[in-house]
Amino acid sequence: MVGSSTLGSILVSFLLLLLLGSSQSKTVKRDVKALNEIKASLGWRVVYAWVGDDPCGVGDLPPWSGVTCSQQGDYRVVTELEVYAVSLVGPFPTAVTNLLDLTRLDLHNNKLTGPLPPQIGRLKHLRILNLRWNKLQDVIPPEIGELKKLTHLYLSFNNFKGEIPVELANLPELRYLYLHENRFTGKIPPELGNLKNLHHLDLGNNRLTGTLRDFIRYGNGFPSLRNLYLNNNQLSGGIPDQIANLTNLEILYLSNNKMTGPITTKLVQIPRLTYLYLDNNAFTGRIPEGLYKHPFLKELYIEGNQFKPGAKPKGTHKVLELTDTELLF
């Protein structure tokens, strides 16, 4: 038979365990405060599912919708925030930049307005930043270059303006850079060629000027680049011989620019070139015969130029538009 003193000790121990368990499952106050500020700024469209005091969930209450937390010592921290396609209205919620352990921030397909705040540079652990399909505007702050772990950057389909920040070249892990469908002007920073891991670069549908020669002038630039989208800009000049240095290139999309001159035979030396879109420029001369014999080239689109008679396209010529549904990983 258990004595009253023993029973009391067991009860105290049980209560202590409950208290310890509760304290260990607490979410760090900084993140709770930040998410409640976000909740207050975003309105009911998203936060009707944000119930309870703890965004990481407590007791019978699950984590807030779109919030992912991880254990860090005795506390939990918010590591992912995904609130997309719910018609969020208003300025970019600056309180997001207080979630210092975020690895993924996805607010795409909303109606966020205003600039991207310079405080975005505080998110040192961020790997994926997806803000496409919003109404964000102004210039991209140079602090974007402080996100050293970033691998995926999606800023397409917004109203960003000004020059593409050269600080993007400071992101050593960057693999996918989507800046299309904005209002960027000026020349493309050639320093982007220093991004050793960059696979996909889409700068289409902006107001960019300058030449391809300036852009790829570095001899060892873009060592991993597979897809290069520069269509629907105001680029001039020709296709330089240095294009052959992009040995991993598979897609070169130059449609609807102001480019001129003959087509360099160096394109034939790109071993896995699969899609080549040259249409609606002012190219002249002949198409290198080697392109018609290239073992990988499926599409060669040449209409709307000034080639000599006999130049012919190759492939079925569907308009190439990369959809925004490409997997993040």
N, C-alpha and C positions, 0 to 999 in steps of 0.2 A: 504494500500500500504506500503510495507516494505521500510524504508529509507536506504540510502546508508551505513550509519554508522552501522545500525542493520545488514544489509546484510554482511558487512565486519566482524562483530563480529561472525556471524554464520559461515562464511568461515574459520575464524581463529580457532574457536572451532572445526570445522570439521577436519581441518588439524592437530590440536593437538591430536584429537582422533586417527587419522590415525597413527601419529607418536608414540603415546603411544601403540597402538595395535601392531605396527611394533616392538617396543622395547620389548614388552612382549613376542613376538613370536620368538625372537632371540635365537639361540642355544649358549650355553656357549662356549666361545672362546677355552677353553681347549679341548673340544670334537671336535670342528671344526678342530683345528690344528692336533689332533691325527688322525682323519679319513682322512685328506688330506695326512698325512705321510703314512698311510696305503695304500691309493690309489696310491701313488707314488711307494711304494715298491711292490705291488701285480701285477701291470701291467694290460694290457687291458682286459684280460680274464674275470675279474669281473667288472672292473670299467667302461665299456662302458655304463652301465646304471646309473653310478654315475654322474649326470648332475647337474650343478648349484653350487653355493658357499656354500649353507647351507645343510648339510647332512640330516637335519630334514625336509627339504622342505620349500619353501617360495613362496608366490604368487601362480602362476599356476604350479609351479614345485613340484612334489611329493617328499616324502623322498627318499633317496637313497635306492636302492634295498637291502633288508636284514637288513636295519637299522630301529630300533624302538625307538621312543623318548617319553619322558614323561615330563609333565610340572612340574617344580620345582621352586616355587616362580614366579619371573618375567621372567625366562628363561626356555628353554628346555634342557634336558640332554639325552644322549644316554643310553638306558637301555638294549637293546638287539642288538646283532650283529650276524647274521646268514648268512654265506657265505660258502656254502658247495657244493661239487660235481661239481666244476667248474674248476678243474685242476690247482689250485693255485700252483705256483712253487716258491721255495726259502725259506729262513729261516722264522721261526715263527716271525710275525711282532710285535716287542717289543712295538711299539706305542700303541698296543691294551691295554697295562697295564696302559695307561694314561686315559682310559675311566672309571673313578673311580666309576661311578654309574651303571655299567653293572650288570645285574642280570643273563643274559644268554649269553654265548659265544659258538657258534657252527661253527666250521671250519672243520667238518669231511669230509672224502672222498675227500681229495685233495692230493697234493704232497709236503707238507711242510716238510722242513728238519731242521737239527740242533737241539740244545737243547731247552727245555722249560726254559725261562729265570727266574731267581729268582724274578724278579719284578712282577711275576704273583701273589705274595702274597699281592700286593696292592689292588686287586679287592675284597674289603671287603664285598661287597653286592652280590657277585656272588653265584648263586644257582645251575646253570647247566653249567658244563664245558665239552664240547664234542669235542674231538680232534682225535677220532678214525679214522682208515684208512688213515693215513698219513705216513711219513717216518721220524718222529721225533726220536731223538736218545739221547744218553748220560743218565745220571742219572736224576731222578725226583728231583728237588730242594726241600730242606726241607721246604722252604717257602710255599709249598703247604698246610702245616698245619695251615696257617694263614687265610684260607678261611672258617671262622667259620660258615657261612650260607650255605655252599655247601651241596646239597642233592643228586646230581647226578654227578658222575665223570667217564667219558668215555675216557680212554687212550689206549684202545685195538688196536691191529693191527698196531703197530709201531715198532720201534727198540730200545726202552728204555732198559737200562741195569743196572747192579749194584743191590743192595738190595732194597727191597720194603721199602720206608721210614717209620720209626716208627711214624713220625709226622702226618701220616694219621689218627692216633688214636686221634688226637686233633680236629677232625671235628665232633662235637656233633650231627649235623643234618643229617649226611650222611646216605643215604638209599640204594644207588646202587653204587657199586664199581666194575668197569670193567677194569682189567689189563691184560686180556688174550692176547695171541699171541704177546709176547715181548721176551726179553732176560734176564729177571730178574734171579738173582742167590741168593744163600744163603737161610737162614731160613725165614719162614713167621713170622712176628712180632706177638707174642701172645697178645700184647697190643691192636690189632685190636678188640679183644673181648670186649673192653670197649665201643665200639660203640653201644649204646643202641638202636639206630633206624635202624641199618643195616639189610636190608632184603635180599640183593643179593650180593654175593661175588664170583667173577670169576677170578681165578688166573691160569687158564688152559693154557697149551702150553707155558710154560716157562722152566727154568732150576733150579727150586727150589729144595732144599734138606731139610733134617731134618725129623722129625716125626710128626704124627698127635697128639701124646701125648703132645709134646712141644707146639704145636699150640693152643690147647684148654685146657691148663692146669688150666686156671682160672675157679673156680667153678661156677661163675655166668656170664661167658662170653657169648657173642652173644645171648642175650635174645630174639631178634626179628628175628634172621637169619632163612630164609626159604630155600634158595638155596645156596649150597656150591659146587663150581666147582674147583677141584684140579687136574684134569686129565692132562695127558701128561707132567709130571714133573719127578723128580728123588727122590720122597719121599720114605722113608724106614720105617721099624718098622710095628707095627700092628695097629688095630683099638682099641683104649683104651676104657675102660668102661665109661670114662667121656663123650663119645659121647652122652650118654643118657641125658646129661644136656642140649643139644640143642633141647629143647622140641617143638620148632616150625618148625623144619627141615622137608622139603618136598622132596628135591632133594639132594642126596649125590653122587657126581660123582668123583670116585677115579681111573678110568681106566688108564692103561698104566703108572704105576709107578713101584717101586721096593718094594712094601709092602709085608710083610710076616706074618706068624702066623695064628692062628685060628680066626674065626669070632665071635666076642663077642655076647653073647645073649642079651646084653643091647640094641642092635639095635631094638629089638622087643618093647622096652618101649617108643620109639619115636612115639607119637600117630598118626601123620599125614604123616609119611614117605611114599612117593608115588613112587619115582624112586631111585633105589640103583644100582649103576654101579661099580662092583668090577673087571671087566675083565682085563686080561693081567697084572697080578701081580704075586706074588708067595705065595698066601694064601694057607693054608693047613687045614686039619681036615674036619669037617662036617658043613653044613649049618644049623643054628638053625631052628628047626622045626617051631617055632613060626613065622618065616618070611613068611612061606607058608600060614599061617592062618591069617596073618596081614590084617585087614579090609581095609586098604587104599593102600597097596603096589601093584602096577600094573606091575612094571618092576623090575626084579632081573637078572642082567646080570653077569655071572660068568665064561665065557670061558677063557682059557689061564691061569689057575691056577693049583694047585696041590691038589685039594679037593679029599677026599675019594670017592670011587665008590658009586653011588647013588645020588650024588649032582646033582640037576637039576635046570635049570633056570626057570624064571617065566615071562610071558608076551610075547610080540611079537618081542622084541629085535631090535628095530630100533636104529641106532647109534644116540645118543642124542647130538645134537649140538645146542646151543642156538644161534638163529639168531641175527644179529645186528639191526633188525628192531623193536625190542621191544620198546613200547611207552616210551617216556621220563617221562611221568607223571603216 
